[in-house]
C-alpha cells in the first residue's frame, strides 16, 4: 500500500499544474502523479491552437471574451463560471510563462495573437502549431525539479477507492461517499497497487476514442468519467461532443487523425467542396470562422448531400512564408503526403475532438464525492455549455487547477489516511485468453458511436445505439469479473460507460443546442 497526500491521475496541463502548485505550497507534502503511458503523452501534447486570454486591452476586453464564450455555448454556459475563467486567465497564463513556456512573438516583440472560430478578436497565444507540446515540455521540466513529486509512468488507474470497497460497505449510502485513493495497475510489473491518498484529483483527459475518427490519442478512453460514474459521482452534459471540422483525410486513416488547426482557418484558409465550391456562407455569415459546431455540421451536410468522403481546405492564396512560420508541423505533414499547400487543397474531414461535459464540479473543482477533485476535459464546469469556444480548454484547465489547489490545501491538515482500505482482490479470476472479445468490443463501440451518435443524431439511431451498447456492456462486465485485470479490458469498460452515458444523455435532451443536433427536433 502506497500513501500519498495528493494523488493526481493524469499528466496533461491540468494534472501537472495542480501537482506543481500543491508541491510548491508545502515542501513537506507528498504528491504522486500516475499516468497510463509515458509522462509526456496526454491530450495536452496534441493541442495545436493555443490558449485564449485577453492580453491586449487596446483591442480586446474581458467582456468581449465572455460574450464570445456565451454565444459559442448556445445559452447553456454558467455565466458566473465564464466570467471567473476569463478574468482569472491572464494571471494563470503568466504562471505558465514563469514556468518556462514560450509563446510566439511578432516582429516588435509583442505576443503574436491568433484568431480562431467564434472569437471576435485576436487573442490566441500559441507556439507555432505545437502549443500543447511546448506546454508539456516546460511543465515536465518543472515537475522534475520538485523533490516531493513522484511520477509513476505506465500506471493505469482502475477505480477510485470509496466506502463501497470497505468492510462496512453494505451500510454505505450513495449520498455520503468519500474518495480514499485509487487502485492502480503497474503495467510493467502487471500488479495492482493500492494508493491511499488524502486528496485525489482526476485530470485524465477526454474520451475521443469512443469514435472511429478522432484527433485524440489512443489513451483518451474516458477513464476519468468511467471511474467517477462507477464511484457514483455526478455526471452532466456529456451529450455535447465537439467534432473538429478539419482533420486531415488520408488512406489508410491514421489514429489519431492528424489535426489541421482551426488557426489555419483563422489565418484565412477557405473550405471548398470536391467541385471547388465555397459553401460556408450558406450556413453562417461568419463563414469559416463560425463556431466549431456550425462548421462541422455544415461539412457533414455537404458530404451527405454529395456522397463525397471529404471536403477541401484551400490555403493556396495565403502568404506561404508566413504560413510556414506559423504552421511548420502541418506543412511538413502535408508535404509528406505529396500535398504542396501552395498548389493543392488539403482534404479534410470532421473528427471527434472534445467532450464538453463530464464529471460535474463546482467553481473550486470539487466533485460530488468528498476529497475528490476534477480538472480539465474530463469535467463539466459550466464554462463550455453546449459547445466549447476554440482555445478555451487549456485556459479552463489552468484556472481550475489553481482553484482546486487553493481549495484542497485548506482541507489537507484535517484529513488522515484510511488504513482500512483492502488490497485488490483477484479471487476467482484467470488470465483472459480471448483478447478478440476486447479488440472487437472496442471497434464495435467506436462504429456504433460514429454511425448512430455522431454529428447528426435521431431518436431511432439513439435507441438502436443504446441496445447495441447494452449488449457489449454486459458481455464486457462478465469478462471483467472473470479475468485478471488488463489495461485493454479496463479501457473498454470506460469506453462503453462513456459511450452509454453520451447516448443516455442524448436521449434525454429534447432540443438542439450547440454540439448536440437531433434531426427529429428540426
Wavefront OBJ file of the C-alpha trace (Angstrom):
o trace
v 0.000 0.000 0.000
v 1.282 3.430 -1.020
v 0.318 6.529 0.946
v 0.449 9.988 -0.609
v -1.052 13.294 0.459
v -2.129 14.153 -3.079
v -2.894 11.644 -5.819
v -3.094 13.147 -9.307
v -4.445 10.999 -12.139
v -3.222 12.359 -15.468
v -0.147 14.225 -16.725
v -1.595 16.868 -19.012
v -1.763 20.590 -18.287
v -4.463 20.143 -15.618
v -2.709 17.440 -13.617
v 0.820 18.816 -13.887
v -0.026 22.413 -12.942
v -2.055 21.188 -9.960
v 0.815 18.938 -8.842
v 3.284 21.816 -9.126
v 1.080 24.133 -7.136
v 0.457 21.821 -4.188
v 4.067 20.636 -4.144
v 5.444 24.186 -4.129
v 2.967 25.291 -1.478
v 4.074 22.631 1.016
v 7.517 21.109 0.520
v 6.728 18.501 3.193
v 3.677 17.076 1.460
v 3.874 14.118 -0.895
v 2.422 14.282 -4.405
v 2.030 11.266 -6.666
v 1.158 11.640 -10.345
v 0.041 8.487 -12.150
v -0.136 8.404 -15.928
v -1.143 5.471 -18.104
v 1.599 5.963 -20.714
v 4.873 7.849 -20.611
v 4.575 11.121 -18.738
v 4.509 13.362 -21.812
v 1.617 11.558 -23.507
v -1.647 13.418 -22.990
v -4.341 15.307 -24.885
v -2.440 18.484 -23.983
v 0.522 17.328 -26.075
v -1.642 17.314 -29.204
v -3.208 20.754 -28.719
v -2.134 22.821 -31.709
v -4.010 26.102 -31.487
v -3.161 27.781 -28.201
v -4.659 29.494 -25.168
v -7.363 32.144 -25.402
v -6.801 35.026 -22.982
v -7.395 38.755 -23.015
v -3.934 40.236 -23.454
v -4.127 43.461 -25.458
v -6.671 45.744 -23.768
v -6.343 48.268 -26.604
v -8.250 45.935 -28.926
v -9.809 43.369 -26.584
v -11.677 43.150 -23.276
v -12.885 40.596 -20.756
v -16.448 41.383 -21.776
v -15.776 40.516 -25.420
v -14.183 37.183 -24.485
v -17.064 36.445 -22.109
v -19.669 37.184 -24.769
v -17.844 35.090 -27.385
v -17.822 32.169 -24.950
v -21.511 32.580 -24.098
v -22.502 32.740 -27.776
v -20.495 29.610 -28.602
v -22.065 27.798 -25.639
v -25.512 28.453 -27.135
v -27.198 29.622 -23.952
v -26.098 26.775 -21.696
v -22.925 28.238 -20.155
v -22.811 29.168 -16.478
v -22.124 32.890 -16.837
v -20.537 33.158 -13.380
v -18.052 30.438 -14.347
v -17.354 32.067 -17.710
v -16.578 35.408 -16.043
v -14.370 33.750 -13.448
v -12.317 31.808 -16.006
v -11.901 34.708 -18.423
v -10.976 37.232 -15.726
v -8.541 34.911 -13.920
v -6.984 33.751 -17.188
v -4.212 36.340 -17.616
v -2.726 35.622 -14.166
v -2.725 31.894 -14.849
v -1.115 32.455 -18.242
v 1.667 34.451 -16.599
v 2.381 31.458 -14.371
v 2.889 29.300 -17.458
v 5.328 31.859 -18.823
v 7.140 31.945 -15.478
v 7.407 28.139 -15.645
v 9.225 28.434 -18.964
v 6.547 28.112 -21.647
v 7.466 30.050 -24.780
v 4.800 31.772 -26.886
v 5.394 33.198 -30.349
v 6.133 36.908 -30.701
v 5.754 39.255 -33.655
v 8.406 41.465 -35.223
v 8.107 44.145 -32.494
v 8.360 41.715 -29.580
v 4.694 41.507 -28.616
v 2.790 38.227 -28.490
v 1.685 37.099 -31.928
v -2.017 36.741 -31.182
v -4.012 34.413 -33.421
v -7.728 34.290 -34.149
v -9.984 31.247 -34.284
v -13.629 30.455 -34.944
v -16.106 32.204 -32.656
v -13.617 34.815 -31.432
v -14.277 38.499 -32.112
v -10.629 39.474 -31.572
v -7.127 38.113 -31.992
v -6.430 36.656 -28.526
v -4.872 33.210 -29.031
v -1.355 32.833 -27.645
v 0.442 29.978 -29.353
v 3.783 28.309 -30.009
v 3.764 27.702 -33.759
v 1.288 24.857 -34.301
v 2.547 22.746 -31.394
v 1.412 24.812 -28.403
v 0.424 21.820 -26.280
v 3.744 20.112 -26.905
v 5.596 23.232 -25.745
v 3.465 23.492 -22.593
v 4.027 19.831 -21.764
v 7.791 20.218 -22.297
v 8.118 23.141 -19.881
v 5.865 21.651 -17.196
v 7.694 18.315 -17.163
v 10.975 20.139 -16.590
v 9.436 21.888 -13.573
v 7.944 18.616 -12.296
v 11.398 17.021 -12.489
v 12.797 19.717 -10.202
v 10.190 19.172 -7.461
v 11.609 16.685 -4.952
v 8.236 15.917 -3.374
v 6.560 14.879 -6.642
v 6.702 11.239 -7.739
v 5.614 10.437 -11.275
v 4.515 6.852 -11.912
v 4.617 6.268 -15.655
v 2.875 3.282 -17.274
v 0.450 3.164 -14.337
v -3.229 2.839 -15.150
v -5.894 3.987 -12.674
v -8.610 1.314 -12.452
v -11.097 2.583 -9.883
v -11.438 5.119 -7.094
v -11.481 3.659 -3.597
v -14.631 4.627 -1.698
v -16.715 3.290 1.198
v -18.055 0.684 -1.224
v -14.701 -1.115 -1.039
v -14.542 -1.193 2.763
v -15.795 -3.899 5.090
v -18.673 -1.641 6.119
v -19.725 -1.069 2.508
v -23.126 -2.753 2.984
v -24.267 0.186 5.102
v -22.988 2.887 2.776
v -25.436 5.368 1.334
v -24.694 6.857 -2.056
v -25.372 10.351 -0.700
v -22.288 10.215 1.534
v -19.343 8.981 -0.489
v -15.670 9.696 0.175
v -12.657 9.008 -2.029
v -9.706 7.373 -0.231
v -7.425 6.954 -3.239
v -7.363 4.566 -6.191
v -6.431 1.095 -7.353
v -3.714 1.462 -9.979
v -2.276 -1.143 -12.355
v 1.501 -1.095 -12.760
v 1.674 -2.103 -16.425
v 5.316 -3.155 -16.349
v 5.020 -5.334 -13.236
v 1.461 -6.413 -14.064
v 0.315 -5.875 -10.500
v -2.373 -3.696 -8.955
v -1.159 -1.177 -6.401
v -3.350 0.289 -3.697
v -2.662 4.020 -3.451
v -4.273 5.702 -0.449
v -4.491 9.488 -0.539
v -5.981 12.352 1.409
v -6.885 14.304 -1.728
v -7.369 12.849 -5.211
v -7.559 14.852 -8.443
v -8.906 13.410 -11.713
v -7.203 15.041 -14.683
v -7.452 12.111 -17.067
v -8.416 13.943 -20.248
v -11.058 13.180 -22.834
v -12.846 10.300 -24.492
v -12.418 10.797 -28.238
v -11.537 7.124 -28.708
v -15.246 6.352 -28.330
v -15.411 7.294 -32.027
v -13.744 5.762 -35.080
v -12.216 9.023 -36.284
v -10.801 11.279 -33.596
v -7.998 13.757 -33.063
v -7.444 12.310 -29.580
v -4.547 9.938 -28.858
v -5.199 6.262 -28.131
v -5.106 6.935 -24.370
v -8.261 9.116 -24.490
v -10.690 6.404 -23.439
v -12.925 8.260 -20.974
v -11.214 6.756 -17.938
v -11.989 9.618 -15.550
v -15.667 9.715 -16.479
v -15.951 5.930 -16.260
v -14.235 5.742 -12.879
v -16.241 8.651 -11.476
v -19.538 7.207 -12.692
v -18.821 3.843 -11.059
v -17.992 5.691 -7.840
v -21.420 7.379 -8.172
v -20.167 10.903 -8.847
v -22.492 13.284 -10.661
v -22.051 13.420 -14.445
v -23.587 16.046 -16.731
v -23.686 17.430 -20.285
v -21.842 14.533 -21.956
v -24.208 14.656 -24.932
v -22.269 17.691 -26.152
v -19.462 16.220 -28.247
v -17.431 18.700 -30.220
v -16.332 17.465 -33.629
v -13.378 19.289 -35.073
v -14.205 20.384 -38.616
v -10.787 19.833 -40.154
v -8.897 16.625 -39.528
v -6.621 15.527 -42.356
v -8.200 12.860 -44.567
v -5.807 10.146 -45.664
v -5.833 6.479 -46.543
v -5.177 4.411 -44.626
v -6.630 6.622 -41.917
v -4.285 7.422 -39.051
v -5.395 7.107 -35.452
v -5.407 9.667 -34.065
v -6.369 11.672 -37.122
v -3.921 14.472 -37.835
v -5.432 17.808 -36.854
v -5.417 20.801 -39.190
v -5.651 23.522 -36.557
v -8.561 25.930 -36.504
v -5.901 28.606 -36.523
v -5.352 27.796 -40.215
v -8.898 28.993 -40.932
v -8.227 31.939 -38.657
v -5.229 32.636 -40.876
v -7.534 32.818 -43.898
v -7.936 29.297 -45.310
v -11.246 28.567 -47.038
v -13.383 25.422 -47.251
v -14.405 24.034 -50.642
v -16.436 21.079 -51.871
v -14.865 18.499 -54.176
v -16.279 20.571 -57.061
v -14.367 23.576 -55.790
v -17.359 25.481 -54.465
v -17.148 27.628 -51.337
v -20.024 26.686 -49.044
v -19.667 28.087 -45.512
v -21.533 31.352 -46.199
v -24.649 29.260 -46.840
v -24.606 28.251 -43.183
v -23.267 31.270 -41.288
v -22.325 34.853 -42.107
v -19.018 34.327 -40.309
v -18.070 31.711 -42.890
v -15.052 29.618 -41.901
v -14.824 31.485 -38.594
v -18.187 30.320 -37.311
v -18.053 28.199 -34.158
v -16.975 24.584 -34.500
v -20.427 23.055 -34.147
v -21.697 25.072 -37.098
v -18.687 24.394 -39.349
v -18.628 20.671 -38.541
v -22.360 20.317 -39.183
v -22.011 22.231 -42.456
v -19.286 19.850 -43.639
v -21.359 16.849 -42.558
v -24.363 18.191 -44.502
v -22.296 18.799 -47.640
v -20.759 15.314 -47.542
v -24.118 13.610 -47.025
v -25.549 15.545 -49.960
v -22.638 14.877 -52.321
v -21.641 11.399 -51.211
v -18.005 12.504 -51.105
v -15.611 11.304 -48.412
v -14.090 14.702 -47.679
v -14.087 18.415 -48.433
v -11.044 20.593 -49.023
v -9.259 23.343 -47.122
v -7.785 25.823 -49.575
v -4.569 27.539 -48.439
v -3.197 28.321 -51.913
v -3.934 32.051 -51.641
v -2.156 32.507 -48.304
v 1.285 34.048 -47.731
v 3.452 30.920 -47.901
v 6.324 32.385 -45.903
v 4.016 33.330 -43.037
v 2.163 30.006 -43.291
v 5.455 28.149 -42.958
v 6.349 30.261 -39.925
v 3.046 29.660 -38.150
v 2.286 26.060 -39.148
v 5.537 24.153 -39.788
v 4.204 20.891 -38.380
v 1.102 20.987 -40.582
v 3.188 21.987 -43.593
v 5.592 19.069 -43.089
v 2.746 16.585 -42.657
v 1.080 17.713 -45.860
v 4.399 17.643 -47.739
v 4.979 14.050 -46.583
v 1.746 13.116 -48.382
v 2.652 14.988 -51.528
v 0.434 17.974 -50.779
v 2.099 21.285 -51.631
v -0.217 23.777 -49.926
v 0.823 26.448 -52.444
v -0.761 24.401 -55.244
v -3.040 21.766 -53.755
v -6.019 21.874 -51.431
v -5.891 19.843 -48.225
v -8.522 17.050 -47.938
v -10.251 17.304 -44.561
v -12.988 15.522 -42.647
v -14.693 16.017 -39.292
v -13.378 14.113 -36.256
v -14.431 13.669 -32.626
v -12.364 16.206 -30.735
v -13.650 17.268 -27.308
v -16.308 16.298 -24.789
v -17.871 19.438 -23.305
v -19.421 17.653 -20.311
v -18.138 15.114 -17.827
v -17.694 14.864 -14.068
v -19.666 17.706 -12.513
v -17.569 20.094 -10.400
v -18.236 23.326 -8.564
v -16.225 26.516 -9.007
v -13.470 25.094 -6.780
v -13.116 21.862 -8.747
v -14.931 19.744 -6.153
v -16.916 16.752 -7.379
v -19.972 15.376 -5.559
v -17.622 12.901 -3.804
v -15.700 14.123 -0.756
v -11.944 14.648 -1.211
v -12.238 14.023 -4.968
v -11.465 16.939 -7.267
v -11.511 17.031 -11.059
v -9.946 19.293 -13.641
v -9.621 19.520 -17.410
v -11.517 17.817 -20.199
v -12.965 15.053 -18.023
v -15.075 17.659 -16.184
v -18.237 19.664 -16.629
v -17.554 23.097 -15.180
v -20.240 25.144 -16.907
v -17.692 27.055 -18.998
v -18.386 25.443 -22.353
v -22.135 24.990 -22.268
v -23.301 23.253 -25.432
v -20.131 23.950 -27.419
v -16.589 24.885 -26.402
v -15.146 28.083 -27.803
v -11.846 27.361 -29.539
v -8.738 27.507 -27.288
v -10.762 27.838 -24.082
v -9.865 24.309 -22.934
v -6.265 24.923 -21.878
v -7.439 28.118 -20.207
v -10.101 26.215 -18.266
v -7.539 23.643 -17.112
v -5.214 26.365 -15.826
v -7.890 28.242 -13.897
v -9.472 25.154 -12.377
v -6.174 23.587 -11.359
v -5.464 26.803 -9.442
v -8.884 26.862 -7.798
v -8.652 23.148 -6.954
v -5.242 23.823 -5.401
v -6.500 26.723 -3.269
v -9.456 24.695 -2.004
v -7.693 21.381 -1.398
v -4.689 22.731 0.529
v -7.110 24.182 3.074
v -8.542 20.721 3.697
v -5.372 18.643 3.861
v -4.439 19.111 7.531
v -7.864 17.956 8.709
v -7.655 14.714 6.714
v -5.984 11.403 7.525
v -5.222 8.223 5.589
v -7.837 5.486 5.674
v -5.977 2.378 6.803
v -8.969 0.053 6.376
v -8.681 0.002 2.601
v -8.390 -3.595 1.334
v -5.881 -4.702 -1.262
v -7.062 -5.513 -4.785
v -8.974 -8.803 -4.861
v -8.057 -11.272 -7.628
v -10.087 -14.170 -6.225
v -11.689 -16.416 -8.876
v -10.036 -14.620 -11.794
v -7.849 -16.064 -14.535
v -5.823 -14.847 -17.493
v -8.064 -13.816 -20.360
v -7.276 -15.880 -23.450
v -9.979 -14.317 -25.610
v -8.478 -10.931 -26.468
v -10.596 -10.844 -29.617
v -13.540 -10.045 -27.325
v -11.754 -6.874 -26.219
v -10.496 -5.691 -29.614
v -13.819 -6.448 -31.296
v -15.688 -4.789 -28.438
v -13.647 -1.598 -28.796
v -14.089 -1.372 -32.557
v -17.799 -2.145 -32.189
v -18.285 0.689 -29.694
v -16.455 3.096 -31.995
v -18.516 2.107 -35.023
v -21.810 2.317 -33.118
v -20.971 5.779 -31.820
v -19.761 7.052 -35.201
v -22.769 5.693 -37.095
v -25.539 6.430 -34.587
v -24.318 9.093 -32.128
v -22.281 11.376 -34.365
v -22.684 14.976 -35.501
v -26.323 14.422 -36.510
v -28.441 12.053 -34.400
v -32.018 10.794 -34.408
v -34.310 9.139 -31.877
v -34.222 5.857 -33.777
v -30.424 5.828 -34.048
v -30.042 6.593 -30.349
v -32.375 3.747 -29.342
v -30.514 1.372 -31.627
v -27.151 2.501 -30.200
v -28.393 2.007 -26.643
v -29.435 -1.597 -27.353
v -26.142 -2.476 -29.010
v -24.048 -0.816 -26.312
v -26.027 -2.602 -23.573
v -25.153 -5.970 -25.073
v -21.441 -5.128 -25.311
v -21.537 -3.741 -21.757
v -22.992 -6.951 -20.310
v -20.525 -9.097 -22.229
v -17.593 -6.953 -21.067
v -18.686 -6.893 -17.419
v -18.870 -10.667 -17.411
v -15.372 -10.871 -18.886
v -14.107 -8.282 -16.365
v -15.355 -10.265 -13.361
v -13.682 -13.449 -14.564
v -10.372 -12.048 -15.806
v -7.095 -10.904 -14.348
v -7.060 -7.169 -14.899
v -5.569 -5.637 -18.064
v -5.380 -2.095 -19.419
v -7.180 -3.077 -22.611
v -10.113 -4.546 -20.709
v -10.366 -1.546 -18.364
v -10.223 0.897 -21.261
v -13.046 -0.975 -22.969
v -15.108 -0.750 -19.773
v -14.596 3.002 -19.627
v -15.269 3.494 -23.337
v -18.549 1.605 -23.064
v -19.541 3.532 -19.941
v -18.793 6.891 -21.546
v -20.467 5.906 -24.814
v -23.560 4.704 -22.983
v -23.727 7.936 -20.974
v -23.429 10.023 -24.150
v -26.285 8.002 -25.617
v -28.456 8.252 -22.483
v -27.946 11.998 -22.104
v -28.658 12.445 -25.819
v -31.977 10.623 -25.443
v -32.977 12.889 -22.554
v -32.204 16.145 -24.362
v -35.202 17.437 -26.271
v -33.809 20.496 -28.075
v -30.870 21.141 -30.368
v -28.105 23.138 -28.767
v -24.504 23.689 -29.852
v -22.753 20.371 -30.403
v -25.983 18.388 -29.949
v -28.153 18.006 -33.028
v -31.084 15.600 -33.362
v -32.722 15.768 -36.792
v -36.077 14.822 -35.258
v -36.190 18.194 -33.475
v -35.827 20.320 -36.604
l 1 2 3 4 5 6 7 8 9 10 11 12 13 14 15 16 17 18 19 20 21 22 23 24 25 26 27 28 29 30 31 32 33 34 35 36 37 38 39 40 41 42 43 44 45 46 47 48 49 50 51 52 53 54 55 56 57 58 59 60 61 62 63 64 65 66 67 68 69 70 71 72 73 74 75 76 77 78 79 80 81 82 83 84 85 86 87 88 89 90 91 92 93 94 95 96 97 98 99 100 101 102 103 104 105 106 107 108 109 110 111 112 113 114 115 116 117 118 119 120 121 122 123 124 125 126 127 128 129 130 131 132 133 134 135 136 137 138 139 140 141 142 143 144 145 146 147 148 149 150 151 152 153 154 155 156 157 158 159 160 161 162 163 164 165 166 167 168 169 170 171 172 173 174 175 176 177 178 179 180 181 182 183 184 185 186 187 188 189 190 191 192 193 194 195 196 197 198 199 200 201 202 203 204 205 206 207 208 209 210 211 212 213 214 215 216 217 218 219 220 221 222 223 224 225 226 227 228 229 230 231 232 233 234 235 236 237 238 239 240 241 242 243 244 245 246 247 248 249 250 251 252 253 254 255 256 257 258 259 260 261 262 263 264 265 266 267 268 269 270 271 272 273 274 275 276 277 278 279 280 281 282 283 284 285 286 287 288 289 290 291 292 293 294 295 296 297 298 299 300 301 302 303 304 305 306 307 308 309 310 311 312 313 314 315 316 317 318 319 320 321 322 323 324 325 326 327 328 329 330 331 332 333 334 335 336 337 338 339 340 341 342 343 344 345 346 347 348 349 350 351 352 353 354 355 356 357 358 359 360 361 362 363 364 365 366 367 368 369 370 371 372 373 374 375 376 377 378 379 380 381 382 383 384 385 386 387 388 389 390 391 392 393 394 395 396 397 398 399 400 401 402 403 404 405 406 407 408 409 410 411 412 413 414 415 416 417 418 419 420 421 422 423 424 425 426 427 428 429 430 431 432 433 434 435 436 437 438 439 440 441 442 443 444 445 446 447 448 449 450 451 452 453 454 455 456 457 458 459 460 461 462 463 464 465 466 467 468 469 470 471 472 473 474 475 476 477 478 479 480 481 482 483 484 485 486 487 488 489 490 491 492 493 494 495 496 497 498 499 500 501 502 503 504 505 506 507 508 509 510 511 512 513 514 515 516 517 518 519 520 521 522
